[in-house]
Amino acid sequence: MNFDRKNLDDQTLLGLYKNLLKPRMIEEKMLILLRQGRIGKWFSGIGQEAIAVGTTLAMKPDEYILPMHRNLGVFTSRQIPLSRLMGQWQGKASGFTKGRDRSFHFGTQEFKIVGMISHLGPQLALADGIALADLLKKDKKATLVFTGEGATSEGDFHEALNVASVWNLPVIFIIENNGYGLSTPTNEQYRCETLADRAIGYGMEGRVIDGNNILEVYHTINEIAAEIRKNPRPVLVECLTFRMRGHEEASGTKYVPQELFEEWAVKDPVKNFEEYLLSENVLSPNLITEIKADFKLGIEHDVEQVFLEKEIELNQQEEIADMYAPYFAESVLPADTNKKSDKRYLDAISDGLRQGMQKHSNLVIMGQDIAEYGGAFKITQGFVEEFGKGRVRNTPICESAIVGAALGLSINGYKAVMEMQFADFATCGFNQIINNLAKTHYRWNEKADVVIRMPTGAGTGAGPFHSQSNEAWFTKTPGLKVVYPAFPSDAKGLLLAAIDDPNPVMYFEHKYLYRGISEPIYDDYYTIEIGKAKLVLEGGQFSIITYGLGVHWAMEYLKNNPQLSADLIDLRSLQPWDKEAVEKSIKKTGRALILHEDTLTNGFGAELSAHIAEHCFKFLDAPVMRCASLDTAIPMNKSLEDNFLAKSRLAETVERLMNY
């Protein structure tokens, strides 16, 4: 192995050695503890330490690094005390996740590290968002993110690299090519000669380096980082290395040919660098013994100290509360309550988005065709001229990467609103929404200040892929908030409340209502508290609980049947939802009809029905009845669509309820 110290002095070389040795010695201790049965699982990075250590030391301490399982050297090189890491691994309070997640599935703003989730690819897009925030702030910083050769097969890899390239983001993408994705060798993972060759397709630079040579890693990353801080652009670096242990210890290594272990054993990054430093008279045998003894003493102390720590005490209220970042939402009244203008539902959303951009200089909106074109529904028309292309960003067609980038923006001090062109397309970003946005605060106490706008619903003959009511996919996911306004005034006030809120909000806006309804709404900035229902109509015979287009169906039905008297409750928010308002109405009327556009089975109405049955049973004079759309996909033909929608069964359901 050829080492080139270039201009590094002896003290810097010695520092590199200590940082390289420490994670190796910690890992060796972890393997002993595993054999003793004192810990339950370990993902070993033995043989790969030079990549984690060399890259981390080449980055500035205030620059973000997004590592993976086998990157212990990132954490130790950022000087995180072993006692805190051990507390994390053992699920103790001294860790970073209050015992809620494992190994390196955590982040820390203190050390500017954002850990992975088990799905491997999503953190690549987070790096894009973090780097974008640095660009917007005009901070000359780089961001570094890891992935493995196996994860380069995932769509998240393609999307993140494409976005970084299109936007000239200062991101260093590190591929740790250790030969195997669990037991699958590289010849079953990809056909290109090197993974760095893929950089050509994204219009970025790609390099292949010896990942076991710490000086090559350090010099390469130091050089690239210095360049992209001044001239922002992404670079792909493939680090060739080998995994000397199994995917995790329980997997073993029987699937790996023995000759590979023999070949790579002579390339051991710690042993070879140690021998080089001995030849350079930077190290001596006595100094090596002294360093190792000092490390061993510290490791033994920290490990045993954590084993003595108390187990986490259960606090159920804290568990529930920590799904969301703390936020006291106080409704903001308009400065001038006499000043109103008649606005359509679409105009109200545009007005709210514009005033949100004016209030929050750190708010970025992203989506397909939202810039000069003004969005598919023209909601952001004129925004580029007012706020500039830095904050109003057209995106490639890659929903997963943009949701991830939105989270990255939030991590690095920004707010983000992302527009799904249609709510149906959220499936392409589902993993990021469900497993990253929703769980981030619970896992490591970091907000996810993101609003996802969801143009939703049927009634326009758009068929199975542009008309779904998919709110129930998200209402069951702890950590998300879900709002669904039915009127222009609520559309504006709830959108501004969602933007203010530091938690992830799924904001559903019904396409059929865009140009179909209007009302006078306040011109000035105002918010409506998320989680509060509105009593649209008051009556005594029964209660209709609904939201979105269902509110208008119910209003039309009651208007055409003046002999009926009903409370009409517009939930407005579905997560959280206003249990108090619903219970109050049902205790008064004794009959409940739940109406929604979504399909019947497992629609949000099922949750409402279960709650009413459990908490209001003694007040009911009839069974809770649901009126929902057919359990089919949504047809395009108008007569078929009309038959599909819940509206076609509303009269029949009311009749059954009243005649019970």
LINHUBEL-V795706 format. One record per residue. N is the residue number from 1. RES is the residue in one small letter. SS is DSSP state (H for helix, E for strand, C for the rest). PHI is phi in degrees with one decimal (* if undefined). PSI is psi in whole degrees, 0 to 359 (* if undefined). Layout:
<<N & RES & SS & PHI & PSI> <N & RES & SS & PHI & PSI>>
This chain:
<<1 & m & C & * & 128> <2 & n & C & -96.2 & 119> <3 & f & C & -104.8 & 137> <4 & d & C & -126.0 & 106> <5 & r & C & -73.8 & 342> <6 & k & C & 52.0 & 240> <7 & n & C & -101.2 & 18> <8 & l & C & -79.1 & 130> <9 & d & C & -80.2 & 174> <10 & d & H & -62.0 & 321> <11 & q & H & -65.8 & 322> <12 & t & H & -65.8 & 318> <13 & l & H & -62.5 & 319> <14 & l & H & -64.4 & 321> <15 & g & H & -63.0 & 319> <16 & l & H & -61.6 & 318> <17 & y & H & -62.9 & 313> <18 & k & H & -62.2 & 319> <19 & n & H & -68.2 & 331> <20 & l & H & -76.0 & 321> <21 & l & H & -72.2 & 323> <22 & k & H & -59.0 & 308> <23 & p & H & -62.5 & 328> <24 & r & H & -62.8 & 315> <25 & m & H & -69.3 & 324> <26 & i & H & -63.4 & 316> <27 & e & H & -62.2 & 318> <28 & e & H & -61.3 & 323> <29 & k & H & -67.0 & 319> <30 & m & H & -62.3 & 323> <31 & l & H & -67.9 & 325> <32 & i & H & -64.8 & 314> <33 & l & H & -62.3 & 324> <34 & l & H & -65.1 & 315> <35 & r & H & -64.6 & 329> <36 & q & C & -79.4 & 352> <37 & g & C & 76.9 & 17> <38 & r & C & -88.8 & 341> <39 & i & C & -128.4 & 161> <40 & g & C & -104.0 & 341> <41 & k & C & -157.6 & 150> <42 & w & C & -156.1 & 133> <43 & f & C & -103.8 & 110> <44 & s & C & -88.4 & 139> <45 & g & C & -112.2 & 17> <46 & i & C & -59.0 & 128> <47 & g & C & 99.6 & 347> <48 & q & C & -116.4 & 8> <49 & e & H & -61.2 & 330> <50 & a & H & -62.3 & 329> <51 & i & H & -69.4 & 307> <52 & a & H & -61.6 & 315> <53 & v & H & -72.0 & 313> <54 & g & H & -62.7 & 318> <55 & t & H & -67.5 & 317> <56 & t & H & -64.3 & 317> <57 & l & H & -70.7 & 339> <58 & a & H & -80.2 & 339> <59 & m & C & -87.5 & 157> <60 & k & C & -77.2 & 150> <61 & p & C & -59.6 & 335> <62 & d & C & -96.9 & 12> <63 & e & C & -100.0 & 140> <64 & y & C & -75.0 & 141> <65 & i & E & -125.7 & 136> <66 & l & E & -119.6 & 96> <67 & p & C & -93.0 & 183> <68 & m & C & -127.6 & 193> <69 & h & C & -57.2 & 316> <70 & r & C & -93.4 & 30> <71 & n & C & -117.7 & 44> <72 & l & H & -52.1 & 325> <73 & g & H & -62.4 & 336> <74 & v & H & -64.1 & 314> <75 & f & H & -71.1 & 317> <76 & t & H & -71.6 & 325> <77 & s & H & -71.5 & 338> <78 & r & C & -86.9 & 10> <79 & q & C & 64.5 & 34> <80 & i & C & -74.1 & 126> <81 & p & C & -58.4 & 140> <82 & l & H & -59.7 & 327> <83 & s & H & -60.6 & 324> <84 & r & H & -74.2 & 321> <85 & l & H & -64.8 & 317> <86 & m & H & -64.9 & 323> <87 & g & H & -62.1 & 323> <88 & q & H & -65.2 & 312> <89 & w & H & -65.0 & 331> <90 & q & C & -96.8 & 4> <91 & g & C & 68.4 & 35> <92 & k & C & -97.2 & 165> <93 & a & C & -65.4 & 337> <94 & s & C & -76.2 & 352> <95 & g & C & -77.7 & 200> <96 & f & C & -106.1 & 351> <97 & t & C & -126.5 & 16> <98 & k & C & 55.1 & 33> <99 & g & C & 77.8 & 10> <100 & r & C & -91.5 & 342> <101 & d & C & -143.3 & 173> <102 & r & C & -118.1 & 173> <103 & s & C & 35.0 & 243> <104 & f & C & -107.3 & 27> <105 & h & C & -85.2 & 61> <106 & f & C & -155.9 & 165> <107 & g & E & -126.4 & 167> <108 & t & E & -152.0 & 117> <109 & q & C & -67.0 & 330> <110 & e & C & -58.4 & 321> <111 & f & C & -110.2 & 7> <112 & k & C & 53.7 & 51> <113 & i & E & -126.2 & 136> <114 & v & E & -123.8 & 110> <115 & g & C & -77.5 & 170> <116 & m & C & -83.1 & 169> <117 & i & C & -110.6 & 170> <118 & s & C & -64.7 & 347> <119 & h & C & -81.9 & 4> <120 & l & C & 70.5 & 304> <121 & g & C & -83.8 & 332> <122 & p & C & -61.6 & 333> <123 & q & H & -68.0 & 343> <124 & l & H & -62.7 & 319> <125 & a & H & -71.9 & 328> <126 & l & H & -59.7 & 322> <127 & a & H & -61.2 & 323> <128 & d & H & -59.3 & 313> <129 & g & H & -64.4 & 319> <130 & i & H & -61.4 & 315> <131 & a & H & -66.5 & 323> <132 & l & H & -61.2 & 318> <133 & a & H & -60.4 & 319> <134 & d & H & -62.3 & 319> <135 & l & H & -61.6 & 314> <136 & l & H & -65.7 & 326> <137 & k & H & -79.7 & 353> <138 & k & C & 63.4 & 28> <139 & d & C & -83.2 & 128> <140 & k & C & -85.1 & 79> <141 & k & C & -129.8 & 159> <142 & a & C & -114.8 & 158> <143 & t & E & -124.0 & 142> <144 & l & E & -125.0 & 132> <145 & v & E & -134.6 & 141> <146 & f & E & -100.6 & 149> <147 & t & E & -149.7 & 167> <148 & g & E & -102.6 & 168> <149 & e & C & -64.2 & 330> <150 & g & H & -66.5 & 319> <151 & a & H & -71.2 & 348> <152 & t & H & -69.5 & 350> <153 & s & H & -80.8 & 346> <154 & e & C & -79.0 & 151> <155 & g & H & -62.6 & 330> <156 & d & H & -60.5 & 326> <157 & f & H & -62.2 & 309> <158 & h & H & -59.9 & 311> <159 & e & H & -61.6 & 316> <160 & a & H & -66.5 & 317> <161 & l & H & -67.7 & 323> <162 & n & H & -64.8 & 315> <163 & v & H & -63.0 & 315> <164 & a & H & -60.2 & 322> <165 & s & H & -70.7 & 314> <166 & v & H & -61.8 & 323> <167 & w & C & -96.4 & 3> <168 & n & C & 52.6 & 54> <169 & l & C & -89.3 & 138> <170 & p & C & -78.8 & 74> <171 & v & E & -119.1 & 134> <172 & i & E & -101.7 & 114> <173 & f & E & -93.6 & 116> <174 & i & E & -101.4 & 123> <175 & i & E & -103.0 & 117> <176 & e & E & -88.2 & 100> <177 & n & E & -92.2 & 93> <178 & n & C & -102.8 & 14> <179 & g & C & 94.1 & 337> <180 & y & E & -143.7 & 137> <181 & g & E & -100.9 & 101> <182 & l & C & 52.7 & 252> <183 & s & C & -103.5 & 1> <184 & t & E & -88.5 & 116> <185 & p & E & -72.5 & 165> <186 & t & H & -62.2 & 331> <187 & n & H & -70.5 & 351> <188 & e & H & -106.7 & 5> <189 & q & C & -104.6 & 322> <190 & y & C & -158.1 & 162> <191 & r & C & -111.2 & 346> <192 & c & C & -66.7 & 154> <193 & e & C & -62.9 & 313> <194 & t & C & -133.5 & 152> <195 & l & H & -69.3 & 333> <196 & a & H & -63.5 & 337> <197 & d & H & -61.5 & 335> <198 & r & H & -64.2 & 338> <199 & a & H & -58.4 & 327> <200 & i & H & -57.9 & 319> <201 & g & H & -66.5 & 340> <202 & y & H & -101.6 & 4> <203 & g & C & 69.3 & 30> <204 & m & C & -125.6 & 166> <205 & e & E & -75.8 & 141> <206 & g & E & -128.9 & 138> <207 & r & E & -131.4 & 150> <208 & v & E & -116.8 & 127> <209 & i & E & -132.3 & 165> <210 & d & E & -78.2 & 105> <211 & g & C & -71.9 & 352> <212 & n & C & -96.3 & 356> <213 & n & C & -101.3 & 103> <214 & i & H & -63.6 & 327> <215 & l & H & -71.3 & 323> <216 & e & H & -65.4 & 319> <217 & v & H & -63.5 & 310> <218 & y & H & -61.2 & 311> <219 & h & H & -64.4 & 319> <220 & t & H & -63.3 & 311> <221 & i & H & -69.5 & 322> <222 & n & H & -60.4 & 317> <223 & e & H & -67.0 & 313> <224 & i & H & -64.0 & 314> <225 & a & H & -60.3 & 317> <226 & a & H & -61.4 & 321> <227 & e & H & -69.3 & 314> <228 & i & H & -79.0 & 345> <229 & r & H & -66.7 & 323> <230 & k & H & -86.1 & 322> <231 & n & C & -126.9 & 85> <232 & p & C & -58.1 & 130> <233 & r & C & -173.1 & 156> <234 & p & C & -87.3 & 153> <235 & v & E & -137.0 & 139> <236 & l & E & -105.3 & 126> <237 & v & E & -123.5 & 119> <238 & e & E & -96.6 & 120> <239 & c & E & -104.3 & 114> <240 & l & E & -81.2 & 126> <241 & t & C & -154.4 & 194> <242 & f & C & -151.4 & 146> <243 & r & C & -94.5 & 110> <244 & m & C & -81.3 & 349> <245 & r & C & -119.3 & 181> <246 & g & C & -73.8 & 174> <247 & h & C & -49.7 & 309> <248 & e & C & -140.6 & 166> <249 & e & H & -58.9 & 328> <250 & a & H & -67.0 & 339> <251 & s & H & -73.9 & 333> <252 & g & C & 69.8 & 188> <253 & t & C & -135.4 & 20> <254 & k & C & -63.7 & 337> <255 & y & C & -79.1 & 354> <256 & v & C & -100.4 & 127> <257 & p & C & -58.6 & 139> <258 & q & H & -60.4 & 326> <259 & e & H & -62.8 & 333> <260 & l & H & -67.7 & 319> <261 & f & H & -62.6 & 320> <262 & e & H & -66.7 & 320> <263 & e & H & -64.1 & 316> <264 & w & H & -84.6 & 342> <265 & a & H & -62.0 & 326> <266 & v & C & -77.5 & 352> <267 & k & C & -104.1 & 18> <268 & d & C & -52.3 & 124> <269 & p & H & -66.3 & 327> <270 & v & H & -75.9 & 310> <271 & k & H & -60.8 & 314> <272 & n & H & -66.7 & 320> <273 & f & H & -69.0 & 324> <274 & e & H & -60.8 & 314> <275 & e & H & -64.2 & 323> <276 & y & H & -64.0 & 316> <277 & l & H & -67.8 & 329> <278 & l & H & -64.7 & 319> <279 & s & H & -68.8 & 334> <280 & e & C & -90.8 & 2> <281 & n & C & 61.3 & 24> <282 & v & C & -82.7 & 326> <283 & l & C & -115.0 & 157> <284 & s & C & -133.1 & 158> <285 & p & H & -54.2 & 321> <286 & n & H & -66.6 & 320> <287 & l & H & -66.5 & 321> <288 & i & H & -59.8 & 314> <289 & t & H & -60.4 & 319> <290 & e & H & -66.2 & 315> <291 & i & H & -63.1 & 315> <292 & k & H & -65.5 & 321> <293 & a & H & -64.9 & 319> <294 & d & H & -65.0 & 315> <295 & f & H & -61.4 & 315> <296 & k & H & -60.7 & 317> <297 & l & H & -61.4 & 315> <298 & g & H & -67.0 & 320> <299 & i & H & -64.3 & 313> <300 & e & H & -58.9 & 317> <301 & h & H & -64.0 & 311> <302 & d & H & -65.2 & 319> <303 & v & H & -63.9 & 311> <304 & e & H & -68.3 & 327> <305 & q & H & -60.3 & 319> <306 & v & H & -71.0 & 323> <307 & f & H & -60.1 & 332> <308 & l & H & -82.6 & 346> <309 & e & C & -66.4 & 149> <310 & k & C & -65.9 & 152> <311 & e & C & -70.9 & 156> <312 & i & C & -64.3 & 134> <313 & e & C & -85.7 & 132> <314 & l & C & -67.7 & 130> <315 & n & C & -135.0 & 94> <316 & q & H & -61.3 & 321> <317 & q & H & -62.8 & 320> <318 & e & H & -66.7 & 321> <319 & e & H & -58.6 & 315> <320 & i & H & -69.3 & 315> <321 & a & H & -64.1 & 325> <322 & d & C & -75.9 & 358> <323 & m & C & -64.7 & 338> <324 & y & C & -126.2 & 147> <325 & a & C & -66.7 & 139> <326 & p & C & -57.5 & 133> <327 & y & C & -161.2 & 122> <328 & f & C & -98.1 & 110> <329 & a & C & -93.1 & 106> <330 & e & C & -105.6 & 124> <331 & s & C & -59.3 & 136> <332 & v & C & -100.6 & 124> <333 & l & C & -85.5 & 150> <334 & p & C & -64.4 & 148> <335 & a & C & -61.6 & 323> <336 & d & C & -125.5 & 103> <337 & t & C & -76.6 & 353> <338 & n & C & -93.2 & 351> <339 & k & C & -100.0 & 108> <340 & k & E & -132.8 & 155> <341 & s & E & -136.7 & 147> <342 & d & E & -75.1 & 123> <343 & k & E & -134.9 & 143> <344 & r & E & -73.9 & 165> <345 & y & H & -53.7 & 313> <346 & l & H & -61.1 & 316> <347 & d & H & -65.6 & 324> <348 & a & H & -64.8 & 320> <349 & i & H & -64.9 & 316> <350 & s & H & -61.3 & 317> <351 & d & H & -61.0 & 315> <352 & g & H & -64.7 & 318> <353 & l & H & -64.4 & 319> <354 & r & H & -64.2 & 315> <355 & q & H & -69.5 & 330> <356 & g & H & -64.9 & 319> <357 & m & H & -65.1 & 324> <358 & q & H & -69.9 & 323> <359 & k & H & -74.3 & 318> <360 & h & C & -108.2 & 103> <361 & s & C & -68.8 & 346> <362 & n & C & -99.2 & 17> <363 & l & E & -91.8 & 129> <364 & v & E & -118.3 & 135> <365 & i & E & -112.6 & 141> <366 & m & E & -138.1 & 148> <367 & g & E & 167.9 & 167> <368 & q & C & -73.2 & 124> <369 & d & C & 67.6 & 21> <370 & i & C & -86.1 & 348> <371 & a & C & -81.9 & 251> <372 & e & C & -57.8 & 324> <373 & y & C & -70.8 & 333> <374 & g & C & 88.5 & 9> <375 & g & C & 90.8 & 157> <376 & a & C & -58.3 & 330> <377 & f & C & -112.2 & 10> <378 & k & C & 67.8 & 24> <379 & i & C & -71.9 & 329> <380 & t & C & -104.5 & 22> <381 & q & C & -63.1 & 130> <382 & g & C & 87.0 & 356> <383 & f & H & -70.9 & 323> <384 & v & H & -60.3 & 317> <385 & e & H & -63.4 & 325> <386 & e & H & -84.8 & 322> <387 & f & H & -115.6 & 350> <388 & g & C & 85.8 & 160> <389 & k & C & -74.5 & 345> <390 & g & C & -65.3 & 322> <391 & r & C & -102.7 & 347> <392 & v & E & -119.7 & 99> <393 & r & E & -114.7 & 116> <394 & n & E & -64.5 & 141> <395 & t & C & -119.2 & 154> <396 & p & C & -61.8 & 169> <397 & i & C & -81.8 & 87> <398 & c & C & -157.8 & 79> <399 & e & H & -58.8 & 320> <400 & s & H & -61.7 & 314> <401 & a & H & -64.4 & 324> <402 & i & H & -75.9 & 324> <403 & v & H & -61.3 & 316> <404 & g & H & -62.8 & 318> <405 & a & H & -63.0 & 323> <406 & a & H & -61.7 & 318> <407 & l & H & -66.1 & 320> <408 & g & H & -61.0 & 319> <409 & l & H & -58.4 & 316> <410 & s & H & -62.7 & 317> <411 & i & H & -60.0 & 326> <412 & n & C & -102.5 & 31> <413 & g & C & 94.0 & 10> <414 & y & C & -112.9 & 166> <415 & k & E & -106.1 & 152> <416 & a & E & -139.9 & 138> <417 & v & E & -117.9 & 123> <418 & m & E & -113.0 & 133> <419 & e & E & -99.5 & 118> <420 & m & E & -75.2 & 128> <421 & q & C & -59.2 & 324> <422 & f & C & -139.4 & 145> <423 & a & H & -56.9 & 329> <424 & d & H & -56.6 & 328> <425 & f & H & -77.0 & 357> <426 & a & H & -62.1 & 339> <427 & t & H & -56.8 & 328> <428 & c & H & -74.5 & 347> <429 & g & H & -119.5 & 18> <430 & f & H & -60.7 & 316> <431 & n & H & -60.3 & 314> <432 & q & H & -61.2 & 319> <433 & i & H & -68.0 & 310> <434 & i & H & -76.9 & 319> <435 & n & H & -102.9 & 345> <436 & n & H & -110.3 & 298> <437 & l & H & -56.2 & 309> <438 & a & C & -69.3 & 329> <439 & k & C & -103.4 & 353> <440 & t & H & -60.8 & 311> <441 & h & H & -66.0 & 318> <442 & y & H & -61.0 & 321> <443 & r & H & -75.8 & 313> <444 & w & H & -142.5 & 28> <445 & n & C & 64.6 & 28> <446 & e & C & -112.1 & 132> <447 & k & C & -66.1 & 160> <448 & a & C & -127.6 & 85> <449 & d & C & -83.9 & 72> <450 & v & E & -135.3 & 134> <451 & v & E & -113.5 & 131> <452 & i & E & -112.2 & 114> <453 & r & E & -80.8 & 133> <454 & m & E & -127.0 & 86> <455 & p & E & -61.3 & 118> <456 & t & E & -131.4 & 169> <457 & g & C & 93.2 & 167> <458 & a & C & -103.1 & 192> <459 & g & C & 102.8 & 355> <460 & t & C & -116.4 & 10> <461 & g & C & 64.9 & 33> <462 & a & C & -90.9 & 353> <463 & g & C & 82.5 & 191> <464 & p & C & -66.1 & 339> <465 & f & C & -111.5 & 2> <466 & h & C & -133.1 & 15> <467 & s & C & -135.6 & 2> <468 & q & C & -68.2 & 146> <469 & s & C & -100.8 & 97> <470 & n & C & -111.1 & 25> <471 & e & C & -60.8 & 328> <472 & a & H & -66.9 & 339> <473 & w & H & -60.3 & 331> <474 & f & H & -106.8 & 335> <475 & t & H & -67.1 & 338> <476 & k & C & -90.3 & 3> <477 & t & C & -100.7 & 106> <478 & p & C & -57.7 & 140> <479 & g & C & 105.4 & 340> <480 & l & C & -98.7 & 148> <481 & k & E & -108.5 & 146> <482 & v & E & -132.4 & 123> <483 & v & E & -123.2 & 154> <484 & y & E & -153.5 & 81> <485 & p & C & -72.1 & 150> <486 & a & C & -109.2 & 344> <487 & f & C & -128.9 & 154> <488 & p & H & -54.8 & 317> <489 & s & H & -61.5 & 319> <490 & d & H & -72.2 & 326> <491 & a & H & -59.4 & 317> <492 & k & H & -71.6 & 310> <493 & g & H & -64.3 & 322> <494 & l & H & -73.9 & 326> <495 & l & H & -65.0 & 316> <496 & l & H & -66.2 & 324> <497 & a & H & -65.1 & 321> <498 & a & H & -65.2 & 320> <499 & i & H & -66.4 & 320> <500 & d & H & -64.0 & 324> <501 & d & C & -68.4 & 131> <502 & p & C & -78.2 & 2> <503 & n & C & -99.1 & 160> <504 & p & C & -70.0 & 129> <505 & v & E & -124.5 & 127> <506 & m & E & -91.6 & 115> <507 & y & E & -108.3 & 104> <508 & f & E & -88.6 & 130> <509 & e & E & -130.6 & 125> <510 & h & E & -82.2 & 123> <511 & k & H & -62.3 & 325> <512 & y & H & -64.4 & 334> <513 & l & H & -87.5 & 345> <514 & y & C & -45.6 & 305> <515 & r & C & -114.8 & 8> <516 & g & C & -95.1 & 341> <517 & i & C & -135.2 & 156> <518 & s & E & -150.9 & 162> <519 & e & E & -163.5 & 160> <520 & p & E & -69.5 & 127> <521 & i & E & -130.1 & 160> <522 & y & E & -62.1 & 137> <523 & d & C & -75.4 & 325> <524 & d & C & -77.0 & 170> <525 & y & C & -65.8 & 135> <526 & y & C & -157.9 & 161> <527 & t & C & -128.6 & 157> <528 & i & C & -120.6 & 130> <529 & e & C & -61.5 & 129> <530 & i & C & -68.4 & 133> <531 & g & C & 102.5 & 4> <532 & k & C & -112.8 & 123> <533 & a & C & -80.3 & 169> <534 & k & E & -128.1 & 132> <535 & l & E & -84.9 & 103> <536 & v & E & -77.9 & 316> <537 & l & E & -134.1 & 153> <538 & e & C & -121.7 & 135> <539 & g & C & -159.0 & 179> <540 & g & C & -120.3 & 350> <541 & q & C & -82.1 & 321> <542 & f & E & -161.4 & 170> <543 & s & E & -115.4 & 132> <544 & i & E & -106.9 & 120> <545 & i & E & -109.1 & 121> <546 & t & E & -154.4 & 187> <547 & y & C & -167.2 & 166> <548 & g & C & 60.0 & 222> <549 & l & H & -64.7 & 335> <550 & g & H & -57.9 & 328> <551 & v & H & -61.6 & 317> <552 & h & H & -73.1 & 325> <553 & w & H & -60.5 & 315> <554 & a & H & -66.4 & 318> <555 & m & H & -60.4 & 315> <556 & e & H & -63.3 & 317> <557 & y & H & -64.3 & 315> <558 & l & H & -67.9 & 326> <559 & k & H & -64.5 & 322> <560 & n & H & -81.9 & 354> <561 & n & C & -132.1 & 70> <562 & p & C & -64.7 & 346> <563 & q & C & -72.5 & 346> <564 & l & C & -93.2 & 145> <565 & s & C & -129.5 & 115> <566 & a & E & -140.0 & 146> <567 & d & E & -73.8 & 129> <568 & l & E & -113.4 & 110> <569 & i & E & -104.2 & 120> <570 & d & E & -95.4 & 110> <571 & l & C & -62.9 & 322> <572 & r & C & 65.5 & 316> <573 & s & E & -121.7 & 138> <574 & l & E & -108.0 & 341> <575 & q & E & -151.2 & 102> <576 & p & C & -77.2 & 161> <577 & w & C & -118.8 & 158> <578 & d & C & -84.9 & 85> <579 & k & H & -63.4 & 322> <580 & e & H & -61.2 & 314> <581 & a & H & -64.7 & 319> <582 & v & H & -66.5 & 313> <583 & e & H & -63.5 & 320> <584 & k & H & -60.3 & 316> <585 & s & H & -66.9 & 316> <586 & i & H & -68.5 & 324> <587 & k & H & -63.3 & 333> <588 & k & H & -81.9 & 314> <589 & t & H & -94.1 & 330> <590 & g & C & 79.5 & 359> <591 & r & C & -138.6 & 137> <592 & a & E & -129.0 & 129> <593 & l & E & -120.5 & 123> <594 & i & E & -103.6 & 125> <595 & l & E & -122.5 & 127> <596 & h & E & -153.4 & 160> <597 & e & E & -77.6 & 336> <598 & d & E & -65.0 & 164> <599 & t & E & -63.7 & 160> <600 & l & C & -68.8 & 307> <601 & t & C & -67.8 & 120> <602 & n & C & 62.2 & 19> <603 & g & C & -68.1 & 171> <604 & f & H & -61.5 & 335> <605 & g & H & -59.7 & 332> <606 & a & H & -63.0 & 320> <607 & e & H & -66.9 & 317> <608 & l & H & -60.4 & 314> <609 & s & H & -61.2 & 316> <610 & a & H & -63.0 & 319> <611 & h & H & -65.1 & 315> <612 & i & H & -62.9 & 316> <613 & a & H & -62.4 & 324> <614 & e & H & -78.9 & 324> <615 & h & H & -108.4 & 344> <616 & c & C & -126.0 & 17> <617 & f & H & -55.2 & 315> <618 & k & H & -69.5 & 347> <619 & f & H & -96.5 & 353> <620 & l & C & -84.7 & 136> <621 & d & C & -102.7 & 358> <622 & a & C & -157.5 & 160> <623 & p & C & -61.5 & 150> <624 & v & C & -65.6 & 131> <625 & m & E & -117.9 & 141> <626 & r & E & -112.0 & 139> <627 & c & E & -121.8 & 112> <628 & a & E & -140.2 & 178> <629 & s & E & -81.1 & 165> <630 & l & C & -61.9 & 151> <631 & d & C & -81.3 & 61> <632 & t & C & -136.8 & 170> <633 & a & C & -67.7 & 166> <634 & i & C & -89.5 & 120> <635 & p & C & -78.7 & 159> <636 & m & C & -85.6 & 316> <637 & n & C & -54.4 & 136> <638 & k & H & -61.0 & 316> <639 & s & H & -66.6 & 322> <640 & l & H & -66.8 & 320> <641 & e & H & -65.4 & 317> <642 & d & H & -60.0 & 319> <643 & n & H & -67.7 & 325> <644 & f & H & -64.4 & 319> <645 & l & C & -71.3 & 148> <646 & a & H & -58.9 & 330> <647 & k & H & -53.6 & 325> <648 & s & H & -69.2 & 345> <649 & r & H & -113.9 & 8> <650 & l & H & -66.5 & 313> <651 & a & H & -61.2 & 316> <652 & e & H & -61.3 & 319> <653 & t & H & -68.4 & 318> <654 & v & H & -61.4 & 318> <655 & e & H & -61.4 & 316> <656 & r & H & -63.6 & 320> <657 & l & H & -65.2 & 315> <658 & m & H & -73.8 & 334> <659 & n & H & -92.1 & 359> <660 & y & C & -64.9 & *>>
